[in-house]
Amino acid sequence: MKIGMLTSGGDCQGLNATLRGVAKTLYNLMPNVEIYGIIDGYKGLIEGTWRKMDRSEFSGILRRGGTILGSSRQPFKAMREINENNEDKLSLMIKNYKKGGFDALVILGGNGTHKSAHMLSKNGVNVVTLPKTIDNDVYGTDMTFGFDSALEKATSVIDAIHTTAAAHGRIFVIEVMGHKVGWLTLYAGFAGGADVILIPEIPYEVDAVFEVIEKRNANGSNFSIIAIAEGAITAQESALPKKERNIPPSSGAYLANVLNNRLEQDVRVVVPGHFQRGGEPTPTDRVLCSRLGAKAGELIRDKKFGRMVAFRGNTIITVPLDDVAGKLKYVPHDCDMIREARLMGISFGDNRAE
Protein backbone atom coordinates (compact mmCIF):
# COMPACT_ATOMS: atom_id res chain seq x y z
CA MET A 1 0.00 0.00 0.00
CA LYS A 2 0.99 3.59 -0.58
CA ILE A 3 0.12 5.77 2.40
CA GLY A 4 0.24 9.56 2.63
CA MET A 5 0.58 11.29 6.00
CA LEU A 6 0.03 14.95 6.82
CA THR A 7 -0.13 17.24 9.85
CA SER A 8 -2.61 20.09 9.60
CA GLY A 9 -3.47 23.22 11.57
CA GLY A 10 -1.55 24.67 14.50
CA ASP A 11 1.50 22.79 15.70
CA CYS A 12 1.73 21.10 19.08
CA GLN A 13 3.87 18.65 20.96
CA GLY A 14 3.40 15.03 19.97
CA LEU A 15 2.91 15.31 16.23
CA ASN A 16 6.22 13.61 15.50
CA ALA A 17 5.62 10.97 18.16
CA THR A 18 2.30 10.13 16.53
CA LEU A 19 3.79 9.98 13.03
CA ARG A 20 6.39 7.62 14.45
CA GLY A 21 3.71 5.43 16.05
CA VAL A 22 1.83 5.11 12.77
CA ALA A 23 4.95 4.46 10.71
CA LYS A 24 6.48 1.87 13.04
CA THR A 25 3.17 -0.01 13.12
CA LEU A 26 2.77 0.06 9.33
CA TYR A 27 6.33 -1.10 8.74
CA ASN A 28 5.82 -3.89 11.26
CA LEU A 29 2.45 -5.07 9.96
CA MET A 30 3.01 -4.43 6.25
CA PRO A 31 6.71 -4.80 5.31
CA ASN A 32 6.15 -3.59 1.74
CA VAL A 33 4.26 -0.42 2.65
CA GLU A 34 5.43 2.90 1.20
CA ILE A 35 4.92 6.03 3.31
CA TYR A 36 4.87 9.49 1.79
CA GLY A 37 5.03 12.71 3.76
CA ILE A 38 2.69 15.38 2.44
CA ILE A 39 4.36 18.74 3.02
CA ASP A 40 2.72 21.52 5.06
CA GLY A 41 -0.59 19.81 5.67
CA TYR A 42 -3.54 20.20 3.30
CA LYS A 43 -1.52 22.80 1.42
CA GLY A 44 0.76 20.01 0.20
CA LEU A 45 -2.20 17.91 -0.87
CA ILE A 46 -3.71 20.89 -2.69
CA GLU A 47 -0.44 21.68 -4.46
CA GLY A 48 0.72 18.08 -4.95
CA THR A 49 3.82 18.41 -2.76
CA TRP A 50 5.01 15.22 -1.07
CA ARG A 51 8.04 12.98 -0.78
CA LYS A 52 8.72 9.35 -0.03
CA MET A 53 9.84 8.83 3.56
CA ASP A 54 12.69 6.58 4.62
CA ARG A 55 12.30 4.40 7.71
CA SER A 56 15.21 6.17 9.32
CA GLU A 57 13.29 9.46 9.30
CA PHE A 58 10.96 8.09 11.96
CA SER A 59 13.83 7.29 14.35
CA GLY A 60 14.79 9.77 17.05
CA ILE A 61 11.63 11.87 16.78
CA LEU A 62 9.65 10.53 19.76
CA ARG A 63 10.68 13.49 21.92
CA ARG A 64 10.91 16.09 19.16
CA GLY A 65 8.37 18.92 19.13
CA GLY A 66 6.82 20.50 16.06
CA THR A 67 6.36 18.37 12.95
CA ILE A 68 8.90 16.99 10.50
CA LEU A 69 6.31 17.37 7.73
CA GLY A 70 5.47 21.02 8.33
CA SER A 71 1.94 22.33 8.82
CA SER A 72 -0.39 25.09 7.69
CA ARG A 73 -3.89 26.35 8.31
CA GLN A 74 -6.37 25.81 5.49
CA PRO A 75 -9.76 27.13 6.69
CA PHE A 76 -12.62 24.72 6.10
CA LYS A 77 -14.81 27.56 4.82
CA ALA A 78 -12.39 28.12 1.94
CA MET A 79 -12.35 24.50 0.76
CA ARG A 80 -15.17 25.03 -1.74
CA GLU A 81 -14.11 28.44 -3.02
CA ILE A 82 -13.51 28.40 -6.80
CA ASN A 83 -10.11 29.60 -8.06
CA GLU A 84 -9.19 31.20 -11.39
CA ASN A 85 -9.05 27.74 -13.00
CA ASN A 86 -12.61 26.97 -11.87
CA GLU A 87 -11.40 24.45 -9.28
CA ASP A 88 -11.83 24.40 -5.53
CA LYS A 89 -9.39 23.07 -2.94
CA LEU A 90 -11.42 19.94 -2.33
CA SER A 91 -11.32 18.91 -5.99
CA LEU A 92 -7.58 19.64 -6.12
CA MET A 93 -6.94 17.44 -3.09
CA ILE A 94 -8.96 14.59 -4.54
CA LYS A 95 -7.21 14.95 -7.89
CA ASN A 96 -3.77 14.86 -6.28
CA TYR A 97 -4.76 11.93 -4.06
CA LYS A 98 -5.58 9.94 -7.20
CA LYS A 99 -2.61 11.30 -9.13
CA GLY A 100 -0.26 10.21 -6.34
CA GLY A 101 -1.73 6.73 -6.34
CA PHE A 102 -2.37 6.77 -2.61
CA ASP A 103 -4.34 3.96 -1.00
CA ALA A 104 -5.08 5.97 2.13
CA LEU A 105 -4.30 9.19 4.01
CA VAL A 106 -3.37 9.51 7.67
CA ILE A 107 -4.40 12.98 8.86
CA LEU A 108 -3.34 14.51 12.17
CA GLY A 109 -5.27 17.59 13.24
CA GLY A 110 -7.93 19.38 15.23
CA ASN A 111 -11.52 20.41 14.57
CA GLY A 112 -11.09 22.22 11.26
CA THR A 113 -8.83 19.46 10.03
CA HIS A 114 -11.44 16.85 10.87
CA LYS A 115 -14.17 18.71 8.99
CA SER A 116 -12.01 18.70 5.87
CA ALA A 117 -11.04 15.05 6.43
CA HIS A 118 -14.70 14.15 6.70
CA MET A 119 -15.40 15.94 3.42
CA LEU A 120 -12.57 14.01 1.75
CA SER A 121 -13.92 10.76 3.15
CA LYS A 122 -17.39 11.51 1.82
CA ASN A 123 -15.84 12.02 -1.61
CA GLY A 124 -14.15 8.64 -1.84
CA VAL A 125 -10.80 9.26 -0.15
CA ASN A 126 -9.67 6.57 2.31
CA VAL A 127 -8.97 8.48 5.50
CA VAL A 128 -7.83 7.69 9.06
CA THR A 129 -7.49 10.62 11.45
CA LEU A 130 -5.87 11.29 14.81
CA PRO A 131 -6.99 14.01 17.28
CA LYS A 132 -4.40 16.76 17.75
CA THR A 133 -4.82 20.00 19.67
CA ILE A 134 -3.62 21.66 22.85
CA ASP A 135 -7.24 22.75 23.44
CA ASN A 136 -8.50 19.19 24.04
CA ASP A 137 -11.71 20.16 22.24
CA VAL A 138 -12.00 17.44 19.57
CA TYR A 139 -15.34 15.72 19.96
CA GLY A 140 -15.37 11.97 20.56
CA THR A 141 -12.14 11.60 22.55
CA ASP A 142 -11.42 12.12 26.23
CA MET A 143 -7.95 13.43 25.44
CA THR A 144 -6.18 14.88 22.44
CA PHE A 145 -2.44 14.59 22.09
CA GLY A 146 -0.65 17.86 22.76
CA PHE A 147 -2.99 18.77 25.60
CA ASP A 148 -0.93 17.29 28.44
CA SER A 149 2.26 18.89 27.14
CA ALA A 150 0.62 22.32 26.82
CA LEU A 151 -0.86 21.86 30.28
CA GLU A 152 2.62 21.30 31.70
CA LYS A 153 3.81 24.54 30.04
CA ALA A 154 0.85 26.65 31.14
CA THR A 155 1.01 25.30 34.69
CA SER A 156 4.73 26.04 34.94
CA VAL A 157 4.00 29.68 34.08
CA ILE A 158 1.36 29.95 36.81
CA ASP A 159 3.71 28.23 39.27
CA ALA A 160 6.49 30.72 38.53
CA ILE A 161 4.17 33.73 38.81
CA HIS A 162 3.13 32.81 42.36
CA THR A 163 6.46 33.82 43.90
CA THR A 164 6.72 37.21 42.21
CA ALA A 165 3.05 37.93 42.87
CA ALA A 166 3.48 37.21 46.57
CA ALA A 167 6.74 39.18 46.79
CA HIS A 168 5.15 42.36 45.43
CA GLY A 169 1.54 41.92 46.50
CA ARG A 170 0.37 42.02 42.89
CA ILE A 171 -2.57 40.73 40.95
CA PHE A 172 -1.50 38.63 37.97
CA VAL A 173 -3.78 37.86 35.03
CA ILE A 174 -2.39 34.93 33.01
CA GLU A 175 -3.90 34.49 29.56
CA VAL A 176 -3.94 30.83 28.55
CA MET A 177 -4.59 29.63 24.98
CA GLY A 178 -8.15 28.63 24.12
CA HIS A 179 -10.46 30.73 21.93
CA LYS A 180 -13.62 28.65 22.06
CA VAL A 181 -13.19 26.17 24.91
CA GLY A 182 -11.57 26.32 28.32
CA TRP A 183 -10.13 22.88 29.05
CA LEU A 184 -6.51 24.08 29.09
CA THR A 185 -7.28 27.08 31.30
CA LEU A 186 -9.40 24.96 33.63
CA TYR A 187 -6.73 22.30 34.11
CA ALA A 188 -3.81 24.74 34.29
CA GLY A 189 -5.66 27.03 36.68
CA PHE A 190 -6.56 24.09 38.91
CA ALA A 191 -3.05 22.61 38.79
CA GLY A 192 -1.36 25.99 39.27
CA GLY A 193 -3.47 27.08 42.22
CA ALA A 194 -5.25 29.99 40.53
CA ASP A 195 -7.78 31.87 42.64
CA VAL A 196 -9.99 32.71 39.66
CA ILE A 197 -10.44 30.67 36.46
CA LEU A 198 -12.25 32.32 33.56
CA ILE A 199 -13.26 30.20 30.56
CA PRO A 200 -15.35 30.85 27.42
CA GLU A 201 -18.12 28.52 28.57
CA ILE A 202 -18.87 30.61 31.69
CA PRO A 203 -19.15 34.36 30.93
CA TYR A 204 -17.82 36.31 33.89
CA GLU A 205 -18.73 39.39 35.88
CA VAL A 206 -15.91 41.81 36.66
CA ASP A 207 -17.56 42.54 40.00
CA ALA A 208 -17.30 38.87 40.94
CA VAL A 209 -13.56 38.86 40.16
CA PHE A 210 -13.11 42.08 42.12
CA GLU A 211 -14.89 40.54 45.12
CA VAL A 212 -12.52 37.57 45.15
CA ILE A 213 -9.51 39.88 45.25
CA GLU A 214 -11.01 42.03 48.03
CA LYS A 215 -11.87 38.94 50.06
CA ARG A 216 -8.36 37.55 49.73
CA ASN A 217 -6.86 40.89 50.76
CA ALA A 218 -9.15 40.99 53.79
CA ASN A 219 -8.03 37.48 54.76
CA GLY A 220 -4.34 38.45 54.61
CA SER A 221 -3.49 37.21 51.12
CA ASN A 222 -2.07 40.28 49.41
CA PHE A 223 -1.89 38.75 45.93
CA SER A 224 -4.21 36.90 43.56
CA ILE A 225 -3.74 34.74 40.48
CA ILE A 226 -6.31 34.83 37.68
CA ALA A 227 -6.13 32.28 34.84
CA ILE A 228 -8.16 33.50 31.87
CA ALA A 229 -8.72 31.80 28.51
CA GLU A 230 -8.16 33.75 25.31
CA GLY A 231 -11.82 33.43 24.49
CA ALA A 232 -13.27 34.33 27.90
CA ILE A 233 -15.79 37.17 27.73
CA THR A 234 -17.90 39.14 30.17
CA ALA A 235 -21.51 38.29 30.83
CA GLN A 236 -22.47 41.64 29.31
CA GLU A 237 -20.76 40.81 26.00
CA SER A 238 -22.15 37.28 26.03
CA ALA A 239 -25.71 38.66 26.22
CA LEU A 240 -25.23 40.51 22.91
CA PRO A 241 -25.65 38.96 19.44
CA LYS A 242 -22.28 37.75 18.17
CA LYS A 243 -22.10 40.42 15.47
CA GLU A 244 -22.54 43.18 18.07
CA ARG A 245 -19.91 41.96 20.53
CA ASN A 246 -16.84 44.11 21.03
CA ILE A 247 -14.26 41.42 21.76
CA PRO A 248 -10.85 42.85 22.82
CA PRO A 249 -7.67 41.55 21.11
CA SER A 250 -6.45 40.21 24.47
CA SER A 251 -8.85 38.98 27.13
CA GLY A 252 -6.07 39.16 29.71
CA ALA A 253 -5.06 42.74 28.88
CA TYR A 254 -8.70 43.85 28.95
CA LEU A 255 -9.36 42.39 32.40
CA ALA A 256 -6.05 43.68 33.79
CA ASN A 257 -6.88 47.19 32.57
CA VAL A 258 -10.33 47.11 34.15
CA LEU A 259 -8.94 45.86 37.47
CA ASN A 260 -6.14 48.43 37.42
CA ASN A 261 -8.75 51.16 37.31
CA ARG A 262 -10.51 49.77 40.38
CA LEU A 263 -7.67 48.53 42.58
CA GLU A 264 -4.82 50.22 44.39
CA GLN A 265 -2.74 47.08 43.86
CA ASP A 266 -0.56 46.68 40.80
CA VAL A 267 -2.18 44.41 38.18
CA ARG A 268 0.01 42.71 35.58
CA VAL A 269 -0.84 40.50 32.63
CA VAL A 270 1.24 37.55 31.38
CA VAL A 271 0.64 35.95 27.97
CA PRO A 272 2.63 32.70 27.52
CA GLY A 273 1.33 32.42 23.94
CA HIS A 274 3.04 29.92 21.66
CA PHE A 275 5.35 28.87 24.48
CA GLN A 276 2.47 26.52 25.34
CA ARG A 277 2.76 24.79 21.96
CA GLY A 278 6.50 24.33 21.96
CA GLY A 279 9.12 21.99 23.33
CA GLU A 280 9.12 18.26 23.89
CA PRO A 281 5.97 16.23 24.51
CA THR A 282 5.49 14.97 28.04
CA PRO A 283 5.82 11.24 28.78
CA THR A 284 2.03 11.04 29.06
CA ASP A 285 1.66 12.50 25.57
CA ARG A 286 4.35 10.21 24.17
CA VAL A 287 2.45 7.18 25.41
CA LEU A 288 -0.85 8.49 24.08
CA CYS A 289 0.68 9.36 20.69
CA SER A 290 2.24 5.92 20.34
CA ARG A 291 -0.99 4.16 21.25
CA LEU A 292 -3.08 6.27 18.88
CA GLY A 293 -0.53 5.77 16.11
CA ALA A 294 -0.49 2.02 16.58
CA LYS A 295 -4.27 1.84 16.28
CA ALA A 296 -4.21 4.00 13.14
CA GLY A 297 -1.72 1.60 11.55
CA GLU A 298 -3.96 -1.31 12.43
CA LEU A 299 -6.99 0.38 10.84
CA ILE A 300 -5.06 0.90 7.62
CA ARG A 301 -3.96 -2.72 7.50
CA ASP A 302 -7.58 -3.79 8.01
CA LYS A 303 -8.80 -1.20 5.47
CA LYS A 304 -11.19 0.40 7.94
CA PHE A 305 -11.42 4.00 6.83
CA GLY A 306 -13.51 7.06 7.57
CA ARG A 307 -12.68 6.85 11.27
CA MET A 308 -10.85 8.82 13.94
CA VAL A 309 -8.72 7.05 16.52
CA ALA A 310 -9.77 8.20 20.00
CA PHE A 311 -8.98 7.75 23.70
CA ARG A 312 -11.75 6.94 26.16
CA GLY A 313 -11.41 5.63 29.67
CA ASN A 314 -7.78 4.57 29.11
CA THR A 315 -8.85 2.58 26.06
CA ILE A 316 -8.04 3.30 22.43
CA ILE A 317 -11.19 3.17 20.30
CA THR A 318 -12.29 4.39 16.87
CA VAL A 319 -15.10 6.82 16.08
CA PRO A 320 -16.82 7.41 12.70
CA LEU A 321 -15.92 10.80 11.23
CA ASP A 322 -19.66 11.37 10.86
CA ASP A 323 -19.82 11.56 14.67
CA VAL A 324 -16.83 13.90 15.02
CA ALA A 325 -16.77 16.47 12.22
CA GLY A 326 -18.20 19.89 12.99
CA LYS A 327 -18.54 19.31 16.73
CA LEU A 328 -16.62 20.87 19.61
CA LYS A 329 -16.11 19.32 23.02
CA TYR A 330 -17.00 22.14 25.40
CA VAL A 331 -16.42 22.23 29.15
CA PRO A 332 -19.82 21.34 30.74
CA HIS A 333 -20.92 23.86 33.38
CA ASP A 334 -21.73 21.00 35.73
CA CYS A 335 -18.60 18.89 35.15
CA ASP A 336 -16.89 17.38 38.19
CA MET A 337 -13.79 19.57 37.94
CA ILE A 338 -15.77 22.80 38.06
CA ARG A 339 -17.85 21.56 40.97
CA GLU A 340 -14.75 20.47 42.86
CA ALA A 341 -12.98 23.74 42.13
CA ARG A 342 -15.95 25.64 43.52
CA LEU A 343 -15.86 23.47 46.64
CA MET A 344 -12.28 24.67 47.15
CA GLY A 345 -13.32 28.31 46.80
CA ILE A 346 -12.04 28.86 43.26
CA SER A 347 -14.17 31.43 41.47
CA PHE A 348 -15.33 31.26 37.85
CA GLY A 349 -16.41 34.88 37.88
CA ASP A 350 -20.11 34.10 38.08
CA ASN A 351 -20.80 34.48 41.82
CA ARG A 352 -21.75 30.83 42.11
CA ALA A 353 -20.46 28.57 44.87
CA GLU A 354 -21.07 25.04 46.09
RARA-V512048 format. One record per residue. N is the residue number from 1. BURIAL is b if it has 9 or more other C-alpha atoms within 8 Angstrom, else e. Layout:
n,burial
N,BURIAL
N,BURIAL
This chain:
n,burial
1,e
2,b
3,b
4,b
5,b
6,b
7,b
8,b
9,b
10,e
11,b
12,b
13,b
14,b
15,b
16,b
17,b
18,b
19,b
20,b
21,b
22,b
23,b
24,b
25,b
26,b
27,b
28,e
29,e
30,e
31,e
32,e
33,b
34,b
35,b
36,b
37,b
38,b
39,b
40,b
41,b
42,b
43,b
44,b
45,b
46,b
47,b
48,e
49,b
50,b
51,e
52,e
53,b
54,e
55,e
56,e
57,e
58,b
59,e
60,e
61,b
62,b
63,b
64,b
65,b
66,b
67,b
68,e
69,b
70,b
71,b
72,b
73,b
74,b
75,e
76,b
77,e
78,e
79,b
80,e
81,b
82,b
83,e
84,e
85,e
86,e
87,b
88,b
89,b
90,b
91,e
92,b
93,b
94,b
95,e
96,b
97,b
98,e
99,e
100,e
101,e
102,b
103,e
104,b
105,b
106,b
107,b
108,b
109,b
110,b
111,b
112,b
113,b
114,b
115,b
116,b
117,b
118,b
119,e
120,b
121,b
122,e
123,e
124,e
125,b
126,b
127,b
128,b
129,b
130,b
131,b
132,b
133,b
134,b
135,b
136,b
137,b
138,b
139,b
140,b
141,b
142,b
143,b
144,b
145,b
146,b
147,b
148,b
149,b
150,b
151,b
152,b
153,b
154,b
155,b
156,b
157,b
158,b
159,b
160,e
161,b
162,b
163,e
164,b
165,b
166,b
167,e
168,e
169,b
170,b
171,b
172,b
173,b
174,b
175,b
176,b
177,b
178,b
179,b
180,e
181,b
182,b
183,b
184,b
185,b
186,b
187,b
188,b
189,b
190,b
191,e
192,b
193,b
194,b
195,b
196,b
197,b
198,b
199,b
200,b
201,b
202,b
203,b
204,b
205,b
206,b
207,e
208,b
209,b
210,b
211,e
212,b
213,b
214,e
215,e
216,b
217,b
218,e
219,e
220,e
221,e
222,b
223,b
224,b
225,b
226,b
227,b
228,b
229,b
230,b
231,b
232,b
233,b
234,b
235,b
236,e
237,b
238,b
239,e
240,e
241,e
242,e
243,e
244,e
245,b
246,e
247,e
248,e
249,e
250,e
251,b
252,b
253,b
254,b
255,b
256,b
257,b
258,e
259,b
260,b
261,e
262,e
263,e
264,e
265,e
266,b
267,b
268,b
269,b
270,b
271,e
272,b
273,e
274,e
275,e
276,b
277,b
278,b
279,b
280,b
281,b
282,b
283,e
284,e
285,b
286,b
287,e
288,b
289,b
290,b
291,b
292,b
293,b
294,b
295,b
296,b
297,b
298,b
299,b
300,b
301,b
302,e
303,e
304,e
305,b
306,b
307,b
308,b
309,b
310,b
311,b
312,b
313,e
314,e
315,e
316,b
317,e
318,e
319,b
320,b
321,b
322,e
323,e
324,b
325,b
326,e
327,e
328,e
329,b
330,b
331,b
332,e
333,e
334,e
335,e
336,e
337,e
338,b
339,b
340,e
341,b
342,b
343,b
344,e
345,e
346,b
347,b
348,b
349,b
350,b
351,e
352,e
353,e
354,e
